Amino acid sequence: MPNESPQVANERPPVEGISDPAWIRIRDLIYHVSGIFQAENKFYFLVSRCQVRMKAVGARTPREYLDFLTALPSRDAEMRNLLNEITIGETCLFRSLPQIDALRKIVIPSLAEAKKKSSYTKLRFWSAGCSTGEESYTLAMILLEETQTRLKDWTFEVMATDLNERSVAKAREGIYNDYAVRNVPPEFMRKYFTQTESNFRVADSVRPFVTFTRLNMLDDSKMLFMRGIDAIFCCNVLIYFDGKSKTRTVHHFYNALLANGYFFLGPSESLYGITEKFHLVHFPGSTAYWKPGDSLSKAGAA
Amino acid sequence: MRTGTLDRLHARITSIDAMPTIPVILRPLLHCLDQPAEQIDVDRIVELVSYDKTIAAQCVRMANSALFGRSQPVESVRTAVMNLGMWRVRDLLFSNSLSQVIPAHRWIVAPTVFWRHSLGVALVCRKFAEILEYPDTEKAYLAGLLHDIGILVNSMVAPDEFRATFQKATREQIPLDEAEQSTLGFTHSDSGRVLAEAWKITPDLVQAVELHHEIGDPERGGPLVAIVHLSDLLCRLRDMGYGYYEPRQIDFANEPGWLYLVMHFPNLAGLDLARFTFMLDEYAKEVGELVSTVFAPR
């Protein structure tokens, strides 16, 4: 039924409404549960996400919604719903072409060269905060392409994780609209997608190489199991973390990586002030953080 | 470079009478700018701009370009100069006057590519110098601007060989100086030095031209060479290079030039290099605008 009631008009609270202490409490609660922290300049984002959920559950004020987030029996489910809403992000396949060039022309050859010495011919990539799988499938397609040409006899796997259960489910489906595939080069389009009526489905030849799992990066016990990785991709995920959670997560990433491994952030994210263990390395048009081999690591670095 | 090769190069450059001559405007300009920024004589710069109708027109065109988004059209050279600021006017003056060094048909590296790189390096050199609190930021700028003049020399004195060399570098995606060394036996740093000396440019700038690829012993060239070396690398990695892909990974914090600068300028240790790099993309945009103004069809 169309609803023209004043509640609809009030959906977007006036600016002073943002300073409602209930919003602060919701923000702190989200932080406590997930480590995702919305700084003041991101507050409008938090409020708009909460409003989507408030409408869904019928909460009229942030105070009422806070009850949904704290009182049994709804709290766990609702917190997950809210986190889903917060972490849902717009992304596309082959999003950063300079990064893809760097991967194909510099990073993968360099990883292979370093690993060849140990005669271990498998590459393991981790797409951390994979959202709906665009980056994960992009990586798999690139690795598939490389292992069919320059890196014959090599195998690989892409581990893709995300906090958001709904994203993980969608990632597993591997079906994208034409907007999400707009950057995919035609030869990749032909080889690695099948067109359905209105969408594009990731080909079966790619799927076995990618595993999607739900993972909270702040869950230390789970993060400890991530080891032996060659390259980690964590794009626009840490930006929501506060300093402490970021440091902790990056520390886990560092330990998960093999020596000479790479850590890629979003195109305008920096680890400055978080850790000095990684070396910032430059490629044409992109950067990454590199974990030095034992001889090159900085003694006593934080 | 070995002395013998340098002698032969010198003989070759002077004997074939193809040595580019210093542009008329360049010496007074260098003189005018070779002093602290606050002492630069604006009237003198306006005068120099007005000498050359092409440059004057470009200043006006640039002041009216989208980059500056003026509500009122700029018509006089003086207003254009004031609106653009000394830095951009100087960029225009230099790129124009240096462009006259070789005839249009003799360019081997496309002029837009060459200037995008040279002006980009100049800009980054100045930013670096500011961060370091290096006492002469304008000198750093000039060093960046002039560092590759050897490319002009090579285009003049050995056009066929240099064309083949540049094609080889592009095709094999290798650094230009590496390709030059293997095919010509000398690099644009070597030939640039010969030209810089002939032009009687100050010795520290000559060194920056000569040593910007050979940073083996940073003590030899001092901070200016290290600044140019690092800025050149950064520009080549941020879309202000020689126009071809160079598949390389640079760990700046472990580059000899960087380590040398950190030792002498503690400010550098605190630089957020990632952020500095993101900022370069903004410069690339500005330099692109400037180059398209200078080389726009007239």
Boltz contact constraints between the chains, C-beta under 6 A:
constraints:
  - contact:
      token1: [A, 105]
      token2: [B, 247]
      max_distance: 6.0
  - contact:
      token1: [A, 106]
      token2: [B, 247]
      max_distance: 6.0
  - contact:
      token1: [A, 106]
      token2: [B, 249]
      max_distance: 6.0
  - contact:
      token1: [A, 268]
      token2: [B, 278]
      max_distance: 6.0
  - contact:
      token1: [A, 270]
      token2: [B, 274]
      max_distance: 6.0
  - contact:
      token1: [A, 270]
      token2: [B, 275]
      max_distance: 6.0
  - contact:
      token1: [A, 272]
      token2: [B, 272]
      max_distance: 6.0
  - contact:
      token1: [A, 272]
      token2: [B, 274]
      max_distance: 6.0
  - contact:
      token1: [A, 279]
      token2: [B, 251]
      max_distance: 6.0
  - contact:
      token1: [A, 280]
      token2: [B, 273]
      max_distance: 6.0
  - contact:
      token1: [A, 280]
      token2: [B, 274]
      max_distance: 6.0
  - contact:
      token1: [A, 281]
      token2: [B, 249]
      max_distance: 6.0
  - contact:
      token1: [A, 281]
      token2: [B, 251]
      max_distance: 6.0
  - contact:
      token1: [A, 282]
      token2: [B, 237]
      max_distance: 6.0
  - contact:
      token1: [A, 282]
      token2: [B, 250]
      max_distance: 6.0
  - contact:
      token1: [A, 283]
      token2: [B, 249]
      max_distance: 6.0
  - contact:
      token1: [A, 284]
      token2: [B, 237]
      max_distance: 6.0
  - contact:
      token1: [A, 284]
      token2: [B, 245]
      max_distance: 6.0
